[in-house]
Amino acid sequence: MRARSLFAAPLLAAVALGAIVAAGPAAADNAPKVRDIVVTYANIAEAMYADSLKTARDLQTAVNAFVAEPTEANLDKAKAAWKAARVPYQQTEGYRFGNAIVDDWEGRVNAWPLDEGLIDYVDKSYGDSSDENPLYTANVIANTKIRVGKKTIDASKITPKLLDSLQEAGGVESNVAIGYHAIEFLLWGQDLNGTGAGAGKRPATDYSTTNCTNGNCDRRAAYLKAATDLLVSDLEDMSKAWGAKGKARAAVAKQKDKAALGTILTGLGSLSYGELAGERMKLGLILHDPEEEHDCFSDNTHNSHYYDELGIASIYRGKYTRVDGSVVEGPSVAAYAAALAPKAADEANAKVDAALAALKAIKDEGDSGKQAYDQMIGEGNAEGNALVQKGVDSLVAQTRAIEGVVGALKLKIKVEGSDSLDDPSKVGQ
């Protein structure tokens, strides 16, 4: 997964729409209290991150079993555990953009794209150098010393501390040494199929100490274990941050009512528009480039996109179904808008439903085995391109409807933008 050299910093667009829907005293009386909405918001965050932690621990168990006995069957179990771990985590992404504590932390667990040559061996087609990244093929697994600028790092023992020090090494964002996507690469290997069928096909013997393929199997196992341990540790931190005495919960709880509502809607609008519709979907569609799919090694992108949208819906409507089937719910922004701005609320609900349906159609296509997401964005695939474009359009419409709620409630937010949507002529420059 090479870093996209054309990446542009998201654009910020101020939103303060003027169509105010007047609400009478009765409507105001029926509206949930913002303080209660904030409690629901924090409770759902706590549940989502707790589920992310639980499934990451399941992944840790599967990884440990695989490293102890590196068979294809155990590798498949670790891969399945990785995919299961993505389900709750992707739903948390609606807490990004509005919460500084989450934003400062998120790059540790879900940074992408990554230059996988930093971590391990790569195919010759990857190339051997990059003008933008001196560590493009540093290959930590094969080398006991890593040169970062003028400093030589001792990599003789692969530990969580070492990997932590290499995250964004040299100030290069694509030097992703930890998180879900580093683990994904270590489990699947590179996907060398382009927009053809198939995901990465790393052999289990890459971890065998008795029948080692591609060298350094003991160090590869150490890297996989260390990266997984770090993921669990990072999720422990964020799960705690949304607990009863956590810093993230406290930060949003102390905000005034309009600011708190703005925090919630900023996260949902920014994920919907600049991040998901723009950087994760429209950019890849413009370039027809499989390197631009989010879970590119595993061909799991159709699921990741859908669960992002499901998280948006869950946070907006104040109802989250946990991995064990239990439900966390309470007063919501959707209910607040329905009481005070019914026209805008109806539009937002309709657009959320439409976005869920459009992203579910992409998920269903991928789950069916007919075509993976990287095939859907391939050049000349009219059917697949249309399916993805409908998803993009639905997300843009959802964002506009969220902005409609913002305006009707007399709030002000800033929604992350993307050149892919705001100025496509800049893409590729």
FILO-38652 format. One line per 10 residues: number of its first residue (from 1); for each residue x, y, z of C-alpha. Coordinates in steps of 0.2 Angstrom, whole numbers. Example, Ala and Ser with C-alpha at 12.3 -4.5 7.8 and 13.67 -1.06 7.14 Angstrom:
<recs>
1	62 -22 39 ~ 68 -5 36
</recs>
This chain:
<recs>
1	0 0 0 ~ 10 15 -6 ~ 8 32 1 ~ -2 43 -11 ~ 10 57 -15 ~ -5 68 -21 ~ -13 68 -4 ~ -20 85 0 ~ -24 91 17 ~ -43 92 20
11	-51 108 18 ~ -61 116 31 ~ -78 123 27 ~ -88 134 39 ~ -107 129 40 ~ -120 140 47 ~ -136 138 36 ~ -150 151 38 ~ -166 141 36 ~ -172 141 54
21	-187 131 58 ~ -197 139 72 ~ -202 128 86 ~ -215 132 98 ~ -214 130 117 ~ -222 112 116 ~ -209 106 104 ~ -195 113 115 ~ -203 104 130 ~ -203 88 121
31	-185 89 116 ~ -172 79 126 ~ -160 89 136 ~ -143 92 128 ~ -134 85 144 ~ -143 69 142 ~ -138 68 124 ~ -120 70 129 ~ -122 56 141 ~ -129 45 127
41	-115 50 116 ~ -101 46 129 ~ -110 30 133 ~ -110 24 115 ~ -92 29 113 ~ -87 19 129 ~ -97 4 122 ~ -89 5 105 ~ -71 6 111 ~ -74 -7 124
51	-80 -19 109 ~ -65 -13 99 ~ -54 -18 114 ~ -63 -35 116 ~ -61 -40 98 ~ -43 -34 98 ~ -39 -45 112 ~ -48 -59 103 ~ -36 -55 88 ~ -21 -55 101
61	-26 -73 106 ~ -27 -79 88 ~ -10 -71 84 ~ -2 -79 99 ~ -9 -96 94 ~ -4 -93 76 ~ 14 -88 80 ~ 15 -103 92 ~ 9 -115 78 ~ 11 -106 61
71	-1 -117 51 ~ -13 -111 37 ~ -28 -115 48 ~ -21 -104 62 ~ -17 -90 50 ~ -35 -90 43 ~ -41 -89 61 ~ -30 -74 64 ~ -36 -66 48 ~ -54 -69 53
81	-51 -61 70 ~ -43 -46 62 ~ -59 -44 51 ~ -70 -46 66 ~ -60 -32 75 ~ -63 -20 62 ~ -82 -21 64 ~ -83 -11 80 ~ -68 0 77 ~ -74 7 61
91	-90 12 70 ~ -80 23 82 ~ -74 34 68 ~ -88 46 70 ~ -79 52 86 ~ -65 58 76 ~ -64 76 70 ~ -74 84 84 ~ -64 76 99 ~ -46 82 100
101	-42 67 112 ~ -48 55 98 ~ -39 64 84 ~ -22 65 93 ~ -23 46 96 ~ -32 39 80 ~ -16 39 69 ~ -9 26 81 ~ -22 13 77 ~ -29 17 59
111	-16 27 50 ~ -16 23 31 ~ -9 22 17 ~ 7 14 23 ~ 23 11 14 ~ 25 -8 18 ~ 43 -8 13 ~ 47 0 30 ~ 40 -16 39 ~ 45 -32 28
121	50 -38 11 ~ 40 -32 -4 ~ 38 -37 -22 ~ 50 -30 -35 ~ 36 -20 -43 ~ 35 -9 -27 ~ 52 -1 -31 ~ 67 2 -21 ~ 67 20 -17 ~ 55 35 -14
131	59 54 -16 ~ 47 57 -1 ~ 52 43 11 ~ 70 38 15 ~ 63 23 24 ~ 53 17 9 ~ 62 0 10 ~ 70 0 27 ~ 63 -17 31 ~ 63 -18 50
141	61 -36 50 ~ 76 -40 40 ~ 88 -27 47 ~ 94 -25 65 ~ 99 -7 63 ~ 88 7 55 ~ 95 24 50 ~ 82 38 53 ~ 90 54 48 ~ 107 56 57
151	102 43 70 ~ 104 25 69 ~ 91 15 79 ~ 95 -2 87 ~ 82 -14 80 ~ 91 -30 85 ~ 76 -34 96 ~ 58 -30 90 ~ 48 -24 104 ~ 32 -12 106
161	44 2 111 ~ 54 0 95 ~ 39 0 84 ~ 32 15 93 ~ 48 24 89 ~ 46 21 71 ~ 28 27 69 ~ 29 41 57 ~ 48 40 57 ~ 57 55 49
171	41 65 50 ~ 34 54 35 ~ 15 50 38 ~ 17 34 27 ~ 29 27 39 ~ 15 17 48 ~ 24 5 59 ~ 9 0 70 ~ -10 -1 70 ~ -23 -12 61
181	-15 -9 44 ~ 2 -14 49 ~ -5 -30 57 ~ -16 -33 41 ~ 0 -32 30 ~ 9 -44 41 ~ -6 -57 40 ~ -10 -55 21 ~ 5 -48 13 ~ 4 -37 -2
191	-11 -38 -14 ~ -2 -39 -30 ~ -18 -42 -40 ~ -21 -24 -45 ~ -39 -23 -50 ~ -40 -41 -53 ~ -48 -54 -41 ~ -39 -59 -25 ~ -31 -52 -9 ~ -14 -54 -2
201	-7 -72 -1 ~ 6 -72 13 ~ 10 -90 17 ~ 10 -96 35 ~ 27 -102 33 ~ 33 -84 33 ~ 32 -87 52 ~ 39 -105 53 ~ 55 -107 62 ~ 57 -125 55
211	52 -121 37 ~ 54 -103 35 ~ 50 -94 19 ~ 56 -76 14 ~ 68 -76 29 ~ 68 -68 47 ~ 53 -78 52 ~ 57 -76 70 ~ 58 -57 69 ~ 42 -57 58
221	33 -66 72 ~ 40 -54 85 ~ 34 -39 75 ~ 17 -46 73 ~ 15 -50 91 ~ 22 -33 96 ~ 11 -23 84 ~ -4 -33 91 ~ 0 -30 109 ~ 2 -11 105
231	-15 -11 97 ~ -23 -19 112 ~ -14 -6 124 ~ -19 9 113 ~ -37 3 113 ~ -36 1 132 ~ -31 19 133 ~ -46 25 123 ~ -59 14 131 ~ -53 21 148
241	-54 38 141 ~ -73 37 138 ~ -76 28 155 ~ -85 36 170 ~ -69 46 175 ~ -61 47 157 ~ -54 62 150 ~ -63 61 133 ~ -80 60 142 ~ -75 74 153
251	-70 85 139 ~ -87 84 130 ~ -97 85 146 ~ -89 101 151 ~ -94 110 134 ~ -109 121 134 ~ -124 114 125 ~ -122 122 108 ~ -103 117 108 ~ -107 99 113
261	-120 97 99 ~ -107 105 87 ~ -94 92 93 ~ -106 78 89 ~ -111 85 72 ~ -94 90 67 ~ -88 72 69 ~ -102 65 59 ~ -102 77 45 ~ -83 77 43
271	-82 58 42 ~ -96 57 30 ~ -89 70 18 ~ -71 74 18 ~ -65 57 25 ~ -76 43 19 ~ -84 51 3 ~ -68 60 -2 ~ -52 53 3 ~ -57 35 5
281	-70 33 -9 ~ -70 47 -22 ~ -51 48 -23 ~ -49 30 -28 ~ -63 31 -40 ~ -55 46 -49 ~ -38 37 -50 ~ -45 19 -52 ~ -31 15 -41 ~ -32 -1 -29
291	-19 7 -18 ~ -32 19 -13 ~ -43 6 -5 ~ -44 7 14 ~ -41 -11 19 ~ -30 -15 3 ~ -21 -30 9 ~ -36 -40 14 ~ -49 -34 2 ~ -60 -29 17
301	-64 -11 12 ~ -82 -15 7 ~ -85 -19 26 ~ -75 -5 33 ~ -84 8 23 ~ -101 1 28 ~ -97 0 47 ~ -91 18 46 ~ -108 23 40 ~ -117 12 52
311	-107 21 66 ~ -113 38 59 ~ -131 32 60 ~ -129 24 78 ~ -121 40 85 ~ -134 52 77 ~ -149 41 82 ~ -142 37 99 ~ -143 18 98 ~ -128 6 96
321	-129 -13 95 ~ -114 -21 103 ~ -105 -36 97 ~ -114 -47 110 ~ -131 -41 104 ~ -135 -30 118 ~ -140 -12 114 ~ -134 5 122 ~ -146 19 118 ~ -153 35 125
331	-158 53 120 ~ -150 58 104 ~ -147 72 92 ~ -160 65 80 ~ -173 66 93 ~ -168 84 98 ~ -169 89 80 ~ -185 80 77 ~ -193 91 92 ~ -185 108 87
341	-182 107 68 ~ -194 93 61 ~ -192 97 43 ~ -173 96 44 ~ -174 81 55 ~ -185 72 42 ~ -172 76 28 ~ -157 70 39 ~ -166 54 43 ~ -170 50 25
351	-152 54 20 ~ -145 43 33 ~ -156 29 28 ~ -151 31 10 ~ -132 32 14 ~ -134 16 24 ~ -143 7 9 ~ -130 13 -3 ~ -115 7 8 ~ -124 -9 11
361	-126 -12 -7 ~ -107 -10 -9 ~ -104 -22 6 ~ -116 -35 -1 ~ -107 -34 -18 ~ -91 -38 -9 ~ -98 -51 2 ~ -106 -60 -12 ~ -88 -63 -20 ~ -94 -56 -36
371	-81 -42 -35 ~ -70 -34 -21 ~ -69 -15 -18 ~ -53 -13 -28 ~ -61 -21 -43 ~ -76 -10 -41 ~ -65 6 -43 ~ -56 -1 -57 ~ -55 8 -74 ~ -68 2 -86
381	-79 -6 -73 ~ -95 4 -76 ~ -105 -6 -65 ~ -93 -6 -50 ~ -89 12 -53 ~ -108 17 -52 ~ -110 7 -36 ~ -96 17 -28 ~ -101 33 -35 ~ -119 31 -28
391	-111 28 -11 ~ -101 44 -13 ~ -116 54 -18 ~ -127 47 -4 ~ -113 52 9 ~ -112 70 1 ~ -131 71 3 ~ -131 65 20 ~ -118 78 25 ~ -129 92 17
401	-143 85 27 ~ -133 86 43 ~ -128 104 38 ~ -147 107 37 ~ -149 101 55 ~ -134 112 60 ~ -142 127 52 ~ -160 124 59 ~ -153 122 77 ~ -143 138 75
411	-126 130 77 ~ -110 132 68 ~ -98 118 64 ~ -83 115 52 ~ -84 100 41 ~ -68 92 34 ~ -66 94 15 ~ -57 84 2 ~ -49 90 -15 ~ -57 74 -22
421	-74 82 -20 ~ -70 101 -18 ~ -57 103 -32 ~ -54 87 -42 ~ -43 96 -54 ~ -30 96 -40 ~ -30 77 -39 ~ -14 70 -47 ~ -5 86 -47
</recs>
